[in-house]
């Protein structure tokens, strides 16, 4: 017999019903959003614009005495987002995530996907639309990195969520300028591992990373919405707020999500020269996407630097989707990008990575941050290379 549920950390599923012999259908986990946010979506985007209910993560357990083939249908909603539920899907088995094979995946666009898997006796597997990572695992990964890098990193608690989870940042030593790297606050686009990949890259002892560490402080936030992650939400936290659009409320002194408050208070302290936020999709059905701040956000004295950094980023990929964030965009005042740039002239970027594997996604994130940091550091810095020391050995 197969038992299927979503009652675990990061699990995401609504009503589950049996639709055939060893076949189950999973409704999306309902995700209510605040009235003001719904009204804004209706006004500016015809009710669309920001996807929600696009997380899927269930657990299968077998109590049978022999292997059983099981079919699980993930049902989509009209709010799931264009292309967000496209394959590949993922199976957690044997301690790691792996893509569900094409021949085991039946995808009906805008409607559902059927996943057919075999579960061995006593086995527990998980099926998901992304390779999710738990809040506990991420906190342990951060602590492990600090303990093995001999003072390179420290952990700072930025605040606590409504359910008393820590919002944590990894920090290197303070410098005159700071680069802030964060995962999106949308748990259905899990970017914790790519952000941690940047942290691991900074430990590689190469000339490049050692010079960048001497030039900048790096602050990294791999899981800015831990309650939303733990509850298997797409865009909300544990109490139905939308933290990614709560920054305008914080700036105006209005009630705001705990996550938005914690990140904004942190930004007030570090005043980042640049901010890179990663959204990950683990798909290759679209080009990578960059949302830079339009040049009219910046004083003329910064235009050369802004153009230099954006030009460097644009040469990462041969094909792109690019949408500059202009002051007249709907909801622009609600997010962190506009407020960081308006308050601190931060070069802020939203970067959506479209690669399938975790390894490629992490490697791409490293490329992006390396490119950003080198361009931000000025041409004189790039030309001032230290002498290479060579020892026999």
C-alpha positions as CSV (number, residue, x, y, z in Angstrom):
1,X,0.0,0.0,0.0
2,X,1.2,3.6,-0.8
3,X,0.7,6.4,1.8
4,X,1.0,9.9,0.4
5,X,1.1,13.1,2.3
6,X,2.6,16.6,2.5
7,X,2.8,16.9,6.3
8,X,6.5,17.5,6.7
9,X,8.8,20.6,6.6
10,X,8.8,22.0,3.1
11,X,5.8,19.8,2.1
12,X,3.4,21.4,-0.2
13,X,0.1,19.9,-1.2
14,X,-3.6,20.5,-0.7
15,X,-6.4,17.9,-0.8
16,X,-5.1,14.5,-1.9
17,X,-7.5,11.9,-3.3
18,X,-7.2,8.5,-4.9
19,X,-8.2,8.5,-8.6
20,X,-7.3,4.9,-9.5
21,X,-5.4,1.8,-8.5
22,X,-2.1,3.3,-7.0
23,X,-3.0,6.7,-8.6
24,X,-3.4,9.9,-6.7
25,X,-4.3,13.5,-7.4
26,X,-2.8,16.4,-5.4
27,X,-4.5,19.8,-5.4
28,X,-2.2,22.8,-4.8
29,X,-1.8,24.0,-1.2
30,X,-4.2,27.0,-1.0
31,X,-2.3,30.3,-0.7
32,X,-4.2,33.3,0.4
33,X,-2.7,36.7,0.0
34,X,-3.6,40.1,1.6
35,X,-6.5,42.0,0.2
36,X,-4.4,45.0,-0.7
37,X,-2.1,42.7,-2.8
38,X,-5.1,41.1,-4.6
39,X,-6.5,44.5,-5.4
40,X,-3.1,45.6,-6.7
41,X,-2.9,42.6,-8.9
42,X,-6.4,43.1,-10.2
43,X,-5.7,46.7,-10.9
44,X,-2.4,46.4,-12.7
45,X,-2.1,42.8,-14.0
46,X,-5.7,41.6,-14.5
47,X,-5.3,39.4,-11.4
48,X,-2.1,37.8,-12.6
49,X,1.4,39.2,-12.6
50,X,2.8,37.5,-9.5
51,X,2.4,33.7,-9.5
52,X,1.3,31.8,-6.4
53,X,0.3,28.2,-5.6
54,X,3.2,26.9,-7.7
55,X,4.9,24.8,-5.1
56,X,4.5,21.0,-5.1
57,X,6.2,18.6,-2.7
58,X,4.7,15.3,-1.4
59,X,6.0,12.2,0.4
60,X,5.3,8.6,-0.6
61,X,5.7,5.7,1.7
62,X,5.2,2.1,0.9
63,X,4.0,-0.6,3.3
64,X,3.8,-3.2,0.6
65,X,5.9,-6.4,0.5
66,X,6.9,-5.9,-3.1
67,X,7.8,-2.9,-5.4
68,X,4.7,-0.8,-6.4
69,X,4.3,1.5,-9.3
70,X,2.5,4.6,-8.4
71,X,1.1,7.6,-10.4
72,X,0.9,11.0,-8.8
73,X,-1.0,13.9,-10.5
74,X,0.0,17.5,-9.6
75,X,-2.9,19.7,-10.5
76,X,-2.2,23.3,-11.5
77,X,-4.2,26.5,-10.8
78,X,-4.7,29.7,-12.9
79,X,-2.3,31.5,-10.6
80,X,0.6,29.0,-11.1
81,X,2.4,31.3,-13.6
82,X,3.2,30.9,-17.2
83,X,5.6,28.0,-17.6
84,X,6.4,27.8,-13.9
85,X,5.0,24.2,-13.6
86,X,6.8,22.9,-16.7
87,X,9.1,19.8,-16.3
88,X,11.5,18.6,-15.1
89,X,10.1,17.3,-11.8
90,X,12.2,15.9,-9.0
91,X,12.4,12.8,-6.9
92,X,14.2,12.7,-3.6
93,X,15.6,9.2,-3.2
94,X,18.7,7.7,-1.6
95,X,19.6,11.0,0.1
96,X,19.6,13.2,-3.0
97,X,17.4,14.9,-5.6
98,X,17.3,13.6,-9.1
99,X,15.1,14.6,-12.1
100,X,12.1,12.4,-12.9
101,X,12.7,10.8,-16.3
102,X,10.9,12.1,-19.3
103,X,9.2,8.8,-19.9
104,X,7.8,8.9,-16.4
105,X,6.4,12.4,-16.8
106,X,3.2,13.3,-18.6
107,X,2.8,17.1,-18.7
108,X,-0.4,18.8,-19.9
109,X,0.3,22.5,-20.1
110,X,-1.9,24.7,-17.8
111,X,-3.7,21.6,-16.4
112,X,-1.6,18.9,-14.6
113,X,1.4,16.7,-14.7
114,X,1.4,12.9,-14.0
115,X,4.5,11.4,-12.5
116,X,4.9,7.6,-12.5
117,X,7.4,6.1,-10.1
118,X,8.2,2.8,-8.5
119,X,8.4,2.6,-4.7
120,X,10.2,-0.3,-3.0
121,X,9.0,-2.0,0.2
122,X,9.5,0.2,3.2
123,X,10.9,3.0,1.0
124,X,10.1,6.7,1.5
125,X,10.6,9.0,-1.4
126,X,9.5,12.6,-2.2
127,X,8.2,14.2,-5.4
128,X,8.5,17.9,-6.1
129,X,8.6,20.5,-8.8
130,X,11.9,21.9,-7.5
131,X,14.8,20.4,-5.4
132,X,13.7,22.0,-2.1
133,X,16.0,22.3,0.9
134,X,14.7,22.5,4.5
135,X,15.3,25.4,6.9
136,X,17.1,23.0,9.3
137,X,19.5,21.7,6.6
138,X,20.3,25.2,5.5
139,X,21.1,26.4,9.0
140,X,23.4,23.4,9.5
141,X,25.1,24.1,6.1
142,X,25.8,27.7,7.2
143,X,27.2,26.6,10.6
144,X,29.3,23.9,8.9
145,X,30.8,26.5,6.5
146,X,31.7,28.9,9.4
147,X,33.3,26.1,11.4
148,X,35.6,25.0,8.6
149,X,36.7,28.3,7.2
150,X,38.8,29.6,10.1
151,X,37.1,33.0,10.6
152,X,36.4,33.8,7.0
153,X,32.6,33.9,7.7
154,X,30.5,34.7,10.6
155,X,26.7,34.3,11.0
156,X,24.5,37.1,12.0
157,X,20.8,36.7,13.0
158,X,18.9,39.5,11.3
159,X,15.6,38.8,13.1
160,X,13.0,36.2,13.9
161,X,9.8,35.2,12.0
162,X,6.3,34.9,13.4
163,X,7.1,31.3,14.2
164,X,10.4,32.2,15.8
165,X,12.7,30.9,13.0
166,X,16.0,32.7,12.6
167,X,16.6,34.8,9.5
168,X,20.4,34.4,9.0
169,X,23.2,36.0,7.0
170,X,26.7,34.9,6.3
171,X,29.2,37.8,6.5
172,X,32.9,38.3,5.6
173,X,35.0,41.0,7.2
174,X,33.7,44.6,6.9
175,X,35.1,46.7,4.0
176,X,34.4,50.1,2.6
177,X,31.8,48.6,0.3
178,X,29.5,45.7,0.7
179,X,28.0,43.3,-1.9
180,X,24.7,41.7,-0.7
181,X,23.7,38.4,-2.3
182,X,20.3,36.9,-1.5
183,X,17.8,34.3,-2.4
184,X,14.3,35.4,-3.4
185,X,11.7,35.5,-0.7
186,X,9.5,33.2,-2.9
187,X,10.1,29.7,-1.5
188,X,8.9,28.1,-4.7
189,X,12.0,29.4,-6.5
190,X,14.5,27.9,-4.0
191,X,17.8,29.7,-4.3
192,X,19.5,28.8,-1.0
193,X,22.0,26.4,-2.6
194,X,23.1,28.8,-5.3
195,X,23.7,31.5,-2.7
196,X,25.6,29.0,-0.6
197,X,27.6,28.1,-3.7
198,X,28.8,31.7,-3.8
199,X,29.9,31.4,-0.2
200,X,31.8,28.2,-1.0
201,X,33.4,29.9,-4.0
202,X,34.8,32.6,-1.7
203,X,36.7,30.0,0.2
204,X,38.7,28.7,-2.8
205,X,41.9,30.6,-2.0
206,X,42.4,31.8,-5.6
207,X,43.9,35.1,-6.3
208,X,40.6,36.4,-7.5
209,X,38.6,35.6,-4.4
210,X,41.3,36.7,-2.1
211,X,41.5,40.1,-3.8
212,X,37.7,40.4,-3.9
213,X,37.5,39.6,-0.2
214,X,40.1,42.3,0.5
215,X,38.0,44.8,-1.6
216,X,34.4,44.0,-0.5
217,X,32.5,42.7,2.3
218,X,30.2,39.9,1.1
219,X,26.9,39.4,2.9
220,X,24.8,36.4,1.9
221,X,21.2,35.5,2.8
222,X,20.3,32.0,1.6
223,X,16.8,31.7,3.2
224,X,15.1,35.1,3.8
225,X,11.6,33.5,4.2
226,X,12.1,30.4,6.4
227,X,8.5,30.2,7.6
228,X,7.3,30.2,4.0
229,X,9.8,27.6,3.1
230,X,8.9,25.4,6.0
231,X,5.2,25.6,5.1
232,X,5.7,24.9,1.4
233,X,4.4,28.3,0.3
234,X,5.1,29.9,-3.0
235,X,5.2,33.6,-2.1
236,X,3.8,34.1,1.4
237,X,5.1,33.5,4.9
238,X,3.4,31.5,7.7
239,X,0.7,34.2,8.3
240,X,-0.3,34.9,4.6
241,X,1.8,38.0,4.1
242,X,3.9,38.6,1.0
243,X,7.4,39.6,2.4
244,X,8.9,40.4,-1.0
245,X,6.4,43.3,-1.4
246,X,6.6,44.5,2.2
247,X,9.5,46.9,2.0
248,X,7.5,49.9,1.1
249,X,5.5,49.4,4.3
250,X,8.7,49.2,6.4
251,X,10.1,52.4,4.8
252,X,6.8,54.3,5.5
253,X,6.7,53.1,9.1
254,X,3.6,50.9,8.5
255,X,3.0,47.4,9.8
256,X,5.0,44.9,7.7
257,X,6.0,41.3,7.5
258,X,8.7,40.3,10.0
259,X,10.9,39.1,7.2
260,X,10.7,42.5,5.4
261,X,11.5,44.4,8.5
262,X,14.5,42.2,9.3
263,X,16.0,42.5,5.9
264,X,15.4,46.2,5.6
265,X,17.0,47.0,9.0
266,X,20.0,44.9,7.9
267,X,20.2,46.9,4.7
268,X,20.1,50.1,6.7
269,X,23.2,48.9,8.5
270,X,25.3,47.7,5.7
271,X,24.1,50.1,2.9
272,X,25.1,47.7,0.1
273,X,26.9,49.0,-2.9
274,X,25.3,46.2,-4.9
275,X,22.6,43.7,-4.4
276,X,22.1,40.5,-6.4
277,X,18.9,38.4,-5.8
278,X,18.6,35.0,-7.3
279,X,15.4,33.3,-8.5
280,X,15.9,29.7,-9.6
281,X,13.6,27.6,-11.8
282,X,15.5,24.4,-12.6
283,X,14.2,24.5,-16.2
284,X,15.6,25.3,-19.6
285,X,12.4,26.4,-21.3
286,X,13.3,30.1,-21.2
287,X,16.4,32.3,-21.4
288,X,17.9,33.6,-18.2
289,X,16.3,36.9,-17.1
290,X,17.8,40.1,-15.7
291,X,15.9,42.9,-14.1
292,X,18.3,45.8,-13.6
293,X,17.4,49.2,-12.2
294,X,17.0,51.7,-15.0
295,X,19.6,54.5,-15.2
296,X,17.2,57.2,-14.1
297,X,17.4,55.9,-10.5
298,X,21.0,57.0,-10.2
299,X,22.8,60.4,-10.1
300,X,24.8,61.3,-13.1
301,X,28.0,60.8,-11.2
302,X,27.2,57.0,-10.9
303,X,26.2,56.5,-14.6
304,X,29.7,55.2,-15.7
305,X,29.8,52.6,-12.9
306,X,26.2,51.5,-13.5
307,X,26.8,51.1,-17.2
308,X,30.1,49.3,-16.7
309,X,28.6,46.7,-14.3
310,X,25.4,46.1,-16.4
311,X,27.5,45.7,-19.5
312,X,29.7,43.1,-17.8
313,X,26.6,41.2,-16.6
314,X,25.0,41.4,-20.1
315,X,28.1,39.6,-21.6
316,X,27.5,36.5,-19.4
317,X,24.9,35.1,-21.7
318,X,24.4,35.2,-25.5
319,X,20.7,35.5,-25.2
320,X,18.6,37.1,-22.5
321,X,15.2,38.3,-21.3
322,X,15.8,41.8,-19.8
323,X,13.2,44.1,-18.2
324,X,14.6,47.2,-16.6
325,X,12.9,48.3,-13.4
326,X,11.7,51.8,-14.0
327,X,10.1,54.2,-11.4
328,X,6.7,54.0,-13.1
329,X,6.3,50.2,-12.8
330,X,3.3,48.9,-10.8
331,X,4.2,47.9,-7.2
332,X,7.8,49.1,-7.7
333,X,7.7,51.0,-4.5
334,X,6.8,47.8,-2.6
335,X,9.9,45.8,-3.3
336,X,13.5,45.9,-2.0
337,X,15.1,46.7,-5.3
338,X,13.6,50.2,-5.7
339,X,14.0,51.1,-2.0
340,X,17.6,50.0,-1.9
341,X,18.4,52.1,-5.0
342,X,16.4,55.1,-3.9
343,X,17.8,55.2,-0.4
344,X,21.4,54.1,-0.9
345,X,22.0,54.1,-4.7
346,X,22.5,50.4,-4.5
347,X,23.1,48.7,-7.9
348,X,20.2,46.2,-7.5
349,X,19.5,43.2,-9.8
350,X,16.9,40.5,-9.9
351,X,18.4,37.5,-11.7
352,X,16.3,34.5,-12.8
353,X,18.4,31.4,-13.5
354,X,17.1,28.9,-16.0
355,X,19.3,25.8,-15.9
356,X,18.1,22.3,-15.0
357,X,20.7,20.8,-12.6
358,X,21.6,22.1,-9.2
359,X,25.2,22.0,-10.1
360,X,24.7,24.2,-13.2
361,X,22.5,26.6,-11.2
362,X,25.1,26.9,-8.5
363,X,27.9,27.4,-11.1
364,X,25.9,30.1,-12.9
365,X,25.3,32.0,-9.6
366,X,29.0,32.0,-8.9
367,X,29.7,33.4,-12.5
368,X,27.1,36.1,-11.9
369,X,28.5,37.3,-8.6
370,X,32.1,37.0,-9.8
371,X,31.2,39.2,-12.8
372,X,29.3,41.7,-10.7
373,X,32.1,42.1,-8.1
374,X,34.9,42.4,-10.7
375,X,33.0,45.1,-12.6
376,X,32.1,46.9,-9.5
377,X,35.7,47.0,-8.3
378,X,36.8,49.6,-10.9
379,X,39.4,49.2,-13.8
380,X,42.3,50.3,-11.7
381,X,41.7,47.5,-9.2
382,X,41.6,45.0,-12.1
383,X,44.9,46.2,-13.4
384,X,46.7,46.2,-10.1
385,X,47.6,42.6,-9.9
386,X,49.9,41.3,-7.2
387,X,53.0,39.4,-7.9
388,X,52.6,35.7,-8.0
389,X,54.5,33.8,-5.3
390,X,55.8,30.4,-6.4
391,X,57.4,27.8,-4.1
392,X,59.0,24.5,-5.1
393,X,57.0,21.5,-4.1
